[in-house]
């Protein structure tokens, strides 16, 4: 299916206040100077039931109606750039929202407007609190009010249950391309390239049979504030095209500077050929989503450990979701096997019961059990002023969708650690014996973070939100329980204590404490009020400090909806 994005690179523009240029034409000149291979700019026209210009004080660029969209199209065309549109869909006022989107799209009758990208996201502040009926009413109004062949695109988070939660099946009949958000640097907290995320994305969306135009990241990770390495920006685009992307979009102008624009300029998009997948399995009737819960899982042409059956380059990574044929389950060579959209993979070991993939959304009960105890509390209990528990907390529920917390994308909608509260200045100690694995400011849990790898285990403890005073220890140095790692920051006023296992799971720190220490903490800080565990009319899980699940980093939402 041809699209207006084919073999094209587009930059997204948010609002005039976010860029240094004073006019659309000046912005176009910047793009042409640093990303001459870009075909156009997608400009944000509305947010819910309001024109985007409502929040933009730069009147020379603010979009407050069709006339300004036409101005943008004229000035971009003068610099040889196409104009595309995008908007954030909220569904809170169907009539008003549809009216604005229709007006924007209908500028295509008098100017060269190529498409409208509908940004539909989960979360109560976006579209996630709406219903399937709202989708049907809204998209029907939009389609009925715009030219019949005008291209509508759907932008969304492809991970976990997000497509389900925006009722993607209701959107699909009315859109002509999919623009999944592949924000790899944010999704990985600044630790991974885009390859595993693009693999998962294309595998997840393959069954929708629509052209895929990934929305790639060119902005800093919001938690660690670290920029995407420029080589990863370029590599992501090349890899996406080899996976079969119709075109590329990058988010966004204003956060992207010259290094990011130049990185995109290195993509020779016209000459990148799709690399065919090694196999094309038969369609799966009534598929069920499964998620990989081991670090890497081979994909094979047959359910066997025979080395020649391994499909090169098709390995599944931790957290990836695949569509499985539940009726294909078979036992062979000490494994239970399942067929999925990429081939065959082991579900679990028959002898050891080690689990390799689970139904998406389930809790992995096969992970390792706590293998060490704190010798002492990192922050003395007698000086703690307050405490937020791990897991299903009221705080995590109330803040789950905020980007600076990222509970939904990072820790399955739950709080991934203990927050030990203090006004600031008091020492924070290791509490265990291990080796210094990380120290610095360039990762999450700012302003300063220290990681300790616990001796003889696969566990790493994160001590987050410390004061920004560099630790005078070399990486790999031995750390004793009394080793001072830093102090409580006067701004953050707490230490985030997080325990990770094999970089894939997060554990409740209370389970790693001797009875006396654990009881002292729970007795002094009973879970009440805003520091209690969430309960609701349709939610009664995980209501005590010790009754909390193991969290899969980046896994699907398991917390309260």
C-alpha positions, -999 to +999 in steps of 0.1 A: +000+000+000+016+033-011+018+061+015+029+097+016+058+086+038+074+061+013+112+065+013+109+098+032+123+112+064+101+137+084+109+158+114+081+165+139+076+200+151+058+207+184+054+244+189+071+277+181+082+283+217+102+251+215+125+262+186+149+291+182+137+301+147+112+329+143+092+317+113+083+285+096+106+293+067+136+299+090+129+265+106+127+249+072+161+264+063+176+249+095+163+215+086+175+218+050+210+229+062+216+201+087+192+173+074+191+179+036+177+144+031+146+152+051+115+154+029+093+174+052+080+185+086+050+173+105+035+202+124+013+198+155-020+214+149-041+206+179-041+190+214-075+175+222-102+201+216-079+231+213-056+244+185-020+240+194-015+278+192-034+281+225-001+271+243+023+289+219+033+325+226+054+328+194+026+342+172+046+340+140+045+302+143+015+295+165-011+274+148-045+287+158-065+278+127-065+268+091-050+300+079-018+294+098-016+258+085-017+272+050+011+297+059+032+268+071+026+248+040+035+278+018+067+286+036+079+250+038+072+245+001+094+276-006+123+256+009+114+224-008+098+206+022+065+188+024+039+196+051+023+169+072+001+174+103-001+157+136-023+161+167-028+146+202-061+129+205-078+129+239-115+121+231-128+142+259-150+163+237-157+143+205-175+170+185-150+198+192-120+176+187-133+162+155-141+197+142-106+209+147-090+179+131-114+181+101-106+218+096-068+210+097-071+182+072-093+202+049-065+227+043-054+200+018-081+214-005-061+247-008-025+237+001-002+208-003-009+189+030+001+152+028-012+135+059-025+138+095-009+117+122-032+109+151-012+106+183-033+083+206-017+073+239-026+055+271-030+072+304-058+093+319-042+126+307-043+112+271-068+089+255-064+059+278-094+068+299-118+067+270-139+038+255-142+020+223-174+038+216-156+071+218-131+058+192-159+048+168-177+081+171-146+102+168-129+085+139-163+082+120-168+120+123-132+127+111-134+103+082-168+117+071-156+153+072-123+151+052-115+142+016-121+105+011-085+097+001-068+119+026-042+099+045-047+093+082-019+077+103-020+063+138+008+070+162+008+049+194+030+030+219+033-006+205+045-022+238+026-046+260-011-039+263-010-003+250-025-012+216-053-029+233-058-001+258-064+025+230-088+001+212-066-002+182-090-025+163-115+004+162-089+027+146-075+003+120-103+004+094-099+042+091-061+047+090-036+039+063-003+036+082+010+029+117+036+051+134+047+033+165+067+052+191+101+035+192+117+057+218+145+033+226+167+056+246+138+065+270+125+029+271+159+016+282+167+045+305+197+054+283+212+019+282+203+003+248+204+009+211+172+007+191+177-028+176+157-049+202+129-024+203+125-023+165+126-061+164+097-062+189+078-034+172+078-050+137+070-084+151+042-071+172+026-050+143+031-075+115-004-089+118-021-056+112-010-056+075-005-018+073+027+001+064+049+009+094+066+043+098+084+042+131+086+074+152+122+074+163+138+093+192+160+123+189+154+138+223+172+133+257+161+106+280+138+124+304+151+106+335+188+106+331+189+137+308+214+120+286+212+126+248+207+098+223+242+090+209+241+104+173+253+071+158+222+054+174+199+079+158+213+071+123+215+033+130+179+032+142+167+047+109+188+024+087+178-007+107+141+003+106+142+006+068+159-028+066+131-042+087+106-030+061+096+005+073+079+026+046+096+057+059+109+074+090+098+101+114+119+117+141+107+133+173+114+162+175+126+196+164+136+218+193+150+190+214+172+179+184+202+201+178+228+201+150+243+167+161+209+150+159+200+166+126+234+157+111+229+121+123+197+118+104+215+133+073+237+102+072+207+080+063+206+072+025+169+063+027+164+060-010+189+032-013+182+010+018+167-023+008+145-044+030+162-075+044+138-104+040+128-123+072+143-158+072+110-175+074+074-167+067+054-189+091+018-198+084-008-174+098-017-181+134-055-186+142-066-170+175-031-160+186-022-152+222+004-127+233+034-141+252+064-122+266+100-133+268+112-134+304+148-146+298+177-126+285+177-141+251+156-168+234+165-185+201+139-188+173+140-220+153+125-235+122+114-266+142+107-275+179+142-290+185+176-281+199+193-292+167+217-263+160+209-261+123+173-251+131+184-217+147+172-188+126+202-163+124+193-128+135+158-137+148+167-141+185+141-128+209+152-105+237+139-100+272+106-082+273+097-088+236+061-098+229+052-124+203+019-137+190+018-174+199-004-203+187-016-217+220-026-250+203+009-256+190+024-265+225+045-296+222+071-313+244+104-323+229+140-327+241+133-315+277+115-284+266+079-273+260+077-255+226+054-229+211+050-217+175+048-179+171+049-154+143+087-157+140+091-195+143+094-219+172+108-211+207+110-229+240+083-219+265+100-236+295+122-265+306+104-297+314+130-308+340+140-276+358+108-257+351+128-227+341+105-204+323+115-186+290+082-169+281+049-163+297+015-150+287+018-112+285+006-095+317+012-124+340+036-123+369+068-145+366+069-167+397+099-187+384+125-160+391+153-166+417+146-161+453+164-136+475+200-147+480+215-123+505+206-101+535+215-065+543+239-064+572+226-030+581+202-005+567+217+019+541+200+047+560+197+043+597+161+036+607+164+060+636+171+090+613+145+081+586+116+106+585+093+087+562+091+058+538+074+048+505+070+011+501+079-011+471+051-022+447+014-014+445+015+019+463-009+048+462+019+070+451+028+048+422-009+047+412-013+085+413+019+091+394+020+061+371+016+080+338+039+109+345+069+109+322+094+118+349+084+086+369+077+063+339+061+036+362+041+022+333+069+019+308+096+009+334+082-010+363+048-024+351+028+004+368+043-003+403+070+014+425+103-003+419+120+003+452+119+016+488+121+054+492+139+061+525+130+097+535+153+123+552+156+161+548+192+157+535+229+156+545+230+123+564+253+095+552+241+066+531+260+033+535+262+002+514+247-022+540+262-052+521+295-065+508+301-062+471+318-043+443+312-008+430+294-013+396+284+022+387+287+058+400+277+091+384+251+115+371+245+102+336+217+077+344+183+076+361+178+085+398+196+119+396+213+139+409+238+111+417+235+073+417+257+045+430+253+008+420+268-021+440+270-057+427+264-080+457+292-106+461+284-141+449+251-132+433+235-118+402+219-089+422+228-052+419+216-026+444+208+009+432+212+038+456+195+066+438+189+104+443+221+108+463+237+143+466+259+151+437+292+146+454+315+123+434+324+090+452+361+087+456+362+050+448+372+033+415+347+010+397+353-025+408+364-015+443+354-037+472+325-022+492+318-031+528+285-027+547+299+004+564+312+020+532+297+055+528+284+058+493+272+093+496+246+114+514+209+122+511+203+150+486+187+182+501+166+185+470+154+149+466+152+143+503+152+105+500+172+076+489+157+053+463+168+017+472+162-007+443+174-043+439+177-057+403+183-093+393+202-100+361+193-066+347+158-080+341+138-080+373+133-058+404+128-072+439+112-060+471+141-048+493+123-058+524+127-094+514+165-090+517+165-077+552+168-097+585+137-100+605+147-074+631+155-047+605+124-054+584+101-054+615+117-021+627+109-004+594+073-017+591+066-009+628+079+027+625+063+034+591+030+016+589+015+018+554-013+044+559-027+073+540-007+084+510+020+059+519-003+029+518-011+003+492-036+010+465-071-006+467-101+000+446-135-014+437-120-037+411-085-040+427-075-060+458-040-073+450-008-067+469-020-048+499+007-054+525+045-046+526+056-082+520+029-093+496+043-076+465+052-091+431+086-093+413+087-066+387+099-073+351+118-043+338+099-029+308+073-055+311+035-051+305+014-033+330+004-055+360-005-027+384-040-013+389-055+001+356 
